Amino acid sequence: MHMINEADVVLALGTRLGPFGTNQQYEFDYWPKDAKILQVDINPRKLGLTKHADVMVNGDATLVAQ
């Protein structure tokens, strides 16, 4: 949790960035406030749904990563 709190960029491959993975936990708001978020998901309806993403890519995470 502490490592992601210090991130400048978060690359989210094939994840919806749901509320259970991005909300405050154990009284620690670990999600970085100023980090740029790049989100890749095959379902375009999930892009930017829970967390604002600075870059949203609709595609297969494996192909995008290659």
C-alpha positions in Angstrom: 0.0 0.0 0.0 2.8 2.4 0.8 4.5 1.9 -2.5 1.5 2.9 -4.6 1.0 6.0 -2.4 4.4 7.3 -3.7 3.7 6.5 -7.4 3.9 9.1 -10.1 2.2 6.9 -12.7 -0.2 4.0 -12.3 -0.4 1.5 -15.2 -3.7 -0.4 -14.8 -3.7 -3.3 -17.2 -7.0 -5.2 -17.4 -8.4 -3.9 -14.1 -11.5 -1.9 -13.5 -9.9 0.0 -10.6 -12.9 -0.9 -8.5 -13.7 0.7 -5.2 -12.4 -2.2 -3.1 -9.0 -1.8 -4.5 -8.8 2.0 -4.5 -10.6 3.2 -1.3 -8.9 4.0 2.0 -8.0 0.9 4.0 -6.7 0.5 7.5 -7.2 4.3 8.0 -4.6 5.0 5.3 -5.5 6.6 2.0 -2.9 4.8 0.0 -4.1 5.8 -3.5 -1.8 8.5 -4.9 -3.6 11.9 -5.3 -1.3 13.3 -8.0 -0.4 10.2 -10.0 -1.2 9.9 -13.7 -3.4 6.9 -14.4 -3.2 4.9 -17.6 -6.0 2.3 -17.7 -6.3 -0.5 -20.3 -9.5 -2.6 -20.4 -11.2 -4.6 -23.1 -14.6 -3.3 -21.9 -14.9 0.4 -22.8 -17.7 0.9 -20.3 -15.2 0.2 -17.4 -12.6 2.8 -18.5 -12.6 5.7 -16.0 -15.7 4.3 -14.3 -14.5 4.3 -10.7 -11.3 6.3 -10.9 -10.5 9.1 -13.4 -7.9 7.9 -15.8 -5.7 10.4 -17.6 -5.2 7.9 -20.5 -7.8 5.3 -21.3 -7.1 2.5 -23.9 -9.8 0.2 -25.0 -8.1 -3.1 -25.9 -6.8 -6.4 -24.8 -4.3 -5.9 -22.0 -1.9 -8.5 -23.3 -1.8 -7.0 -26.8 -1.4 -3.5 -25.5 1.4 -4.5 -23.1 3.3 -6.1 -26.0 
